[in-house]
Amino acid sequence: MQHRKRWAIAVGMAALAALVAACGGDGEDERTVPLESLLTPVETSAPAEAAAGDDAPTPGMFPPTPESLDRQLDDDAGMRQRREHLVSTYVASVVQTGRVLDAMRTVPRHAFVPTRYLDEAYNDHPLPIGYGQTISQPSLVAMMTDLLALEAGDRVLEIGTGSGYQAAILRELTPEVYTIEIIPELAGTARRIFDELGYADIHTLRADGYYGWEAFAPFDAIIVTAAPDHLPSPLVAQLKAEGGRMVIPIGPPGGYQSLWFVQRHGDDIDMSRVLDVMFVPFTREADE
């Protein structure tokens, strides 16, 4: 909890307003809820596909990678200069953690966006990646990553691989990165980008992320990059029992949601509202 409060103090209101374009209030909600109230009566068991580990692959676990890739993977001096400008101008004003800033400087965001958006790859705003999904705003990626307070060796789960950019940022901080994507085409594209860029050890799964990845639980941290309308109990159950933390947007689709910092302390869950955000809705198998 202390890490989140340090971050909130470091971010001025002007920076927050620039980040979300319109912040729906500057108050902060904090609450503690018993873990039992989150775990019942909601179903917590994962489907067979999501529960499998590396030693027991199942159909759909490893999505097919595309033969052609609409991405520019080369990273030249011009791209590195634009990336440095992005970090120094927009990211360093809201995040001061050196390891996170180094990760943002290292990962080539342009490699994760369709080539028609290359000219916008290092602007501080979301971009479409197809299938109704987006690659998140870089400064928001940095802030959510910073909230996780990852240490080298921490096991982190991402729900919503999307473009793959957030997972690559996480991989710069810890080798134990697990990411789930429900849309097969996005999962396959991200898998190929990871392999091409040297992130082959990122664990990927094509599945309904609501159920998490039980085979590799517990996780030191979980990051959710799409907005459900409630806190998914299977994800809470897969957090490390003492100190496991989650960053998740929660709220109705089509409008602003609240970004929450969640931390587990045994049978209690502390929840702190960070700021208002706008994410794509959390997609479930039943929605397809």
C-alpha positions as CSV (number, residue, x, y, z in Angstrom):
1,M,0.0,0.0,0.0
2,Q,2.9,2.4,0.7
3,H,4.2,2.1,-2.8
4,R,0.9,3.2,-4.3
5,K,0.7,6.2,-2.0
6,R,4.2,7.3,-2.9
7,W,3.2,7.1,-6.5
8,A,0.0,9.1,-6.0
9,I,1.9,11.9,-4.2
10,A,4.5,12.0,-7.0
11,V,1.8,12.6,-9.7
12,G,0.5,16.1,-9.8
13,M,-3.1,16.9,-10.8
14,A,-2.0,18.5,-14.0
15,A,-0.2,15.3,-15.0
16,L,-3.3,13.2,-14.2
17,A,-5.5,15.5,-16.2
18,A,-3.2,15.3,-19.2
19,L,-3.1,11.5,-18.9
20,V,-6.9,10.8,-18.9
21,A,-8.1,13.9,-20.7
22,A,-10.9,14.2,-18.2
23,C,-10.7,12.9,-14.7
24,G,-14.0,12.3,-13.0
25,G,-13.0,13.6,-9.6
26,D,-9.9,13.8,-7.5
27,G,-11.1,11.8,-4.5
28,E,-9.7,8.5,-3.5
29,D,-11.6,5.6,-2.1
30,E,-10.0,3.0,0.2
31,R,-11.7,-0.1,1.5
32,T,-10.9,-3.4,3.1
33,V,-13.1,-6.4,2.2
34,P,-12.9,-10.0,3.5
35,L,-11.6,-12.4,1.0
36,E,-14.4,-14.8,1.6
37,S,-17.0,-12.3,0.3
38,L,-15.1,-12.3,-3.1
39,L,-14.7,-16.0,-3.4
40,T,-18.3,-17.1,-2.9
41,P,-20.5,-18.0,-4.6
42,V,-18.7,-17.1,-7.8
43,E,-17.3,-20.0,-9.7
44,T,-13.5,-20.0,-9.3
45,S,-12.4,-23.1,-11.2
46,A,-10.7,-22.5,-14.6
47,P,-11.6,-24.3,-17.7
48,A,-9.3,-27.1,-18.7
49,E,-7.5,-25.0,-21.3
50,A,-6.6,-22.3,-18.9
51,A,-5.5,-24.7,-16.1
52,A,-2.9,-26.5,-18.2
53,G,0.7,-25.8,-17.6
54,D,3.7,-26.0,-20.0
55,D,4.0,-29.8,-19.3
56,A,0.4,-30.4,-20.4
57,P,-0.4,-28.3,-23.5
58,T,-4.0,-28.4,-24.6
59,P,-5.7,-27.2,-27.9
60,G,-5.7,-23.4,-28.1
61,M,-3.0,-23.0,-25.5
62,F,-0.5,-22.0,-28.1
63,P,-2.2,-19.8,-30.7
64,P,-1.1,-20.1,-34.3
65,T,1.3,-17.3,-35.4
66,P,0.5,-15.4,-38.6
67,E,2.6,-16.1,-41.7
68,S,2.7,-12.4,-42.5
69,L,3.2,-9.7,-39.8
70,D,2.0,-6.1,-40.2
71,R,4.6,-4.7,-37.9
72,Q,8.0,-3.0,-38.3
73,L,10.4,-4.9,-36.0
74,D,13.6,-3.0,-36.9
75,D,14.7,-0.5,-34.2
76,D,16.8,2.3,-35.7
77,A,18.3,5.5,-34.3
78,G,15.3,7.5,-35.3
79,M,12.9,5.3,-33.4
80,R,15.1,5.2,-30.4
81,Q,15.3,9.0,-30.4
82,R,11.5,9.3,-30.6
83,R,11.2,6.8,-27.8
84,E,13.5,8.8,-25.6
85,H,11.5,11.9,-26.3
86,L,8.3,10.1,-25.3
87,V,9.8,8.9,-22.0
88,S,11.5,12.1,-21.1
89,T,8.5,14.3,-22.0
90,Y,5.5,12.3,-21.0
91,V,6.5,9.3,-18.9
92,A,9.2,10.7,-16.6
93,S,6.7,13.3,-15.4
94,V,4.4,10.7,-13.8
95,V,6.8,7.8,-13.0
96,Q,10.2,8.2,-11.3
97,T,11.1,4.5,-10.8
98,G,14.4,4.0,-12.7
99,R,13.7,0.4,-13.7
100,V,10.3,1.2,-15.2
101,L,11.8,4.2,-17.1
102,D,14.6,2.0,-18.4
103,A,12.0,-0.6,-19.6
104,M,10.0,2.1,-21.4
105,R,13.2,3.2,-23.1
106,T,14.1,-0.3,-24.1
107,V,10.9,-1.8,-25.5
108,P,10.2,-0.6,-29.1
109,R,6.5,0.4,-29.0
110,H,6.4,0.8,-32.7
111,A,7.0,-3.0,-33.2
112,F,3.6,-3.6,-31.5
113,V,1.4,-1.3,-33.6
114,P,0.1,-1.9,-37.1
115,T,2.5,-0.2,-39.7
116,R,-0.1,2.4,-40.7
117,Y,0.3,3.9,-37.2
118,L,4.1,4.0,-37.2
119,D,4.1,7.8,-37.3
120,E,2.0,7.8,-34.1
121,A,3.8,5.0,-32.3
122,Y,5.6,7.4,-29.9
123,N,2.7,9.7,-29.2
124,D,1.3,9.5,-25.7
125,H,-2.1,8.1,-26.6
126,P,-3.8,4.7,-27.4
127,L,-3.8,3.3,-30.9
128,P,-6.1,0.7,-32.6
129,I,-4.7,-2.8,-33.1
130,G,-7.7,-4.4,-34.6
131,Y,-10.6,-6.5,-33.3
132,G,-11.9,-3.5,-31.3
133,Q,-8.8,-3.5,-29.1
134,T,-6.1,-0.9,-28.5
135,I,-2.5,-0.6,-27.4
136,S,-2.6,1.5,-24.2
137,Q,-1.3,5.0,-23.7
138,P,2.4,4.7,-22.8
139,S,2.3,6.9,-19.7
140,L,-0.6,4.8,-18.4
141,V,1.3,1.6,-19.1
142,A,4.2,3.0,-17.1
143,M,2.0,4.1,-14.2
144,M,0.2,0.7,-14.0
145,T,3.5,-1.1,-14.2
146,D,5.0,1.1,-11.5
147,L,2.1,0.4,-9.2
148,L,2.9,-3.3,-9.3
149,A,6.3,-2.6,-7.7
150,L,7.9,-5.7,-9.4
151,E,11.1,-7.2,-8.1
152,A,13.3,-9.3,-10.3
153,G,12.0,-12.9,-10.0
154,D,8.4,-11.9,-9.2
155,R,5.8,-13.9,-11.0
156,V,3.4,-11.6,-12.8
157,L,0.2,-12.4,-14.7
158,E,-1.3,-10.1,-17.4
159,I,-4.9,-10.4,-18.4
160,G,-5.4,-9.1,-21.9
161,T,-2.2,-9.5,-24.0
162,G,-3.5,-7.3,-26.7
163,S,-0.6,-5.9,-28.7
164,G,2.0,-7.5,-26.4
165,Y,3.5,-4.2,-25.5
166,Q,2.6,-4.3,-21.7
167,A,4.0,-7.9,-21.4
168,A,7.3,-6.9,-23.0
169,I,7.6,-4.0,-20.5
170,L,6.9,-6.5,-17.7
171,R,9.5,-8.9,-19.1
172,E,12.2,-6.1,-18.8
173,L,11.5,-6.2,-15.0
174,T,11.1,-9.9,-14.3
175,P,11.6,-13.2,-16.2
176,E,8.4,-14.7,-14.8
177,V,5.8,-13.2,-17.1
178,Y,2.5,-14.9,-18.0
179,T,-0.1,-13.4,-20.3
180,I,-3.6,-14.4,-21.5
181,E,-5.5,-13.2,-24.5
182,I,-9.0,-14.3,-25.5
183,I,-8.8,-13.2,-29.2
184,P,-6.9,-15.8,-31.2
185,E,-5.6,-13.4,-33.8
186,L,-4.1,-11.0,-31.3
187,A,-2.7,-13.8,-29.2
188,G,-0.9,-15.3,-32.3
189,T,0.4,-11.9,-33.5
190,A,1.8,-11.1,-30.0
191,R,3.4,-14.5,-29.8
192,R,5.3,-14.0,-33.0
193,I,6.4,-10.5,-32.0
194,F,7.7,-11.8,-28.7
195,D,9.7,-14.5,-30.5
196,E,11.1,-12.0,-33.1
197,L,12.1,-9.5,-30.5
198,G,13.8,-11.9,-28.1
199,Y,11.0,-12.3,-25.6
200,A,10.5,-16.0,-26.3
201,D,10.3,-16.8,-22.6
202,I,7.1,-14.9,-22.1
203,H,4.4,-17.5,-21.4
204,T,1.3,-17.0,-23.5
205,L,-2.2,-18.5,-23.4
206,R,-5.3,-18.1,-25.5
207,A,-8.1,-18.3,-23.0
208,D,-10.8,-16.5,-21.1
209,G,-8.7,-14.4,-18.7
210,Y,-11.4,-14.2,-16.1
211,Y,-10.2,-17.5,-14.7
212,G,-6.5,-16.5,-14.6
213,W,-3.8,-19.2,-15.0
214,E,-4.2,-21.5,-12.0
215,A,-1.4,-23.8,-12.9
216,F,1.2,-21.1,-12.2
217,A,-0.5,-19.4,-9.2
218,P,0.1,-17.9,-6.9
219,F,1.2,-14.7,-8.5
220,D,3.1,-11.8,-6.9
221,A,1.3,-9.4,-9.1
222,I,-1.6,-9.4,-11.6
223,I,-2.3,-6.6,-14.1
224,V,-5.6,-6.4,-16.0
225,T,-5.7,-4.3,-19.2
226,A,-9.4,-4.4,-20.0
227,A,-12.3,-3.4,-17.7
228,P,-14.7,-5.9,-16.1
229,D,-17.7,-4.5,-14.2
230,H,-16.5,-6.2,-10.9
231,L,-13.4,-7.7,-9.3
232,P,-13.0,-11.2,-10.7
233,S,-12.8,-13.6,-7.7
234,P,-10.6,-16.2,-9.5
235,L,-7.9,-13.6,-10.0
236,V,-8.1,-12.6,-6.3
237,A,-7.7,-16.2,-5.4
238,Q,-4.6,-16.5,-7.5
239,L,-2.8,-13.6,-5.8
240,K,0.0,-14.4,-3.4
241,A,-1.6,-14.7,0.1
242,E,0.5,-12.1,1.7
243,G,1.3,-9.0,-0.3
244,G,0.0,-10.1,-3.7
245,R,-1.1,-7.1,-5.6
246,M,-3.3,-6.3,-8.6
247,V,-3.9,-3.3,-10.8
248,I,-7.3,-3.4,-12.5
249,P,-9.8,-1.0,-14.1
250,I,-13.4,-1.7,-13.0
251,G,-16.5,-0.1,-14.3
252,P,-19.2,-0.1,-17.0
253,P,-18.3,-0.4,-20.7
254,G,-18.5,2.7,-22.9
255,G,-17.5,5.2,-20.3
256,Y,-15.0,6.0,-17.6
257,Q,-13.9,3.3,-15.2
258,S,-11.9,3.5,-12.0
259,L,-8.4,2.1,-11.8
260,W,-7.9,0.2,-8.5
261,F,-4.9,-1.0,-6.6
262,V,-5.7,-4.2,-4.9
263,Q,-3.5,-5.9,-2.3
264,R,-4.1,-9.2,-0.5
265,H,-3.3,-9.7,3.1
266,G,-4.4,-13.2,4.0
267,D,-8.1,-13.3,4.3
268,D,-8.5,-9.5,3.7
269,I,-8.3,-7.5,0.5
270,D,-7.4,-3.8,0.5
271,M,-8.7,-1.8,-2.4
272,S,-7.6,1.8,-3.2
273,R,-9.0,3.8,-6.1
274,V,-6.2,5.5,-8.1
275,L,-7.9,7.5,-10.9
276,D,-10.5,7.5,-13.6
277,V,-9.5,5.7,-16.9
278,M,-11.1,4.4,-20.0
279,F,-10.4,0.9,-21.1
280,V,-12.0,-1.5,-23.6
281,P,-14.5,-3.9,-22.0
282,F,-13.4,-7.1,-20.5
283,T,-14.2,-9.8,-23.1
284,R,-15.5,-13.2,-22.0
285,E,-16.0,-16.4,-23.9
286,A,-19.8,-16.1,-23.4
287,D,-19.6,-12.7,-25.2
288,E,-18.3,-14.2,-28.5
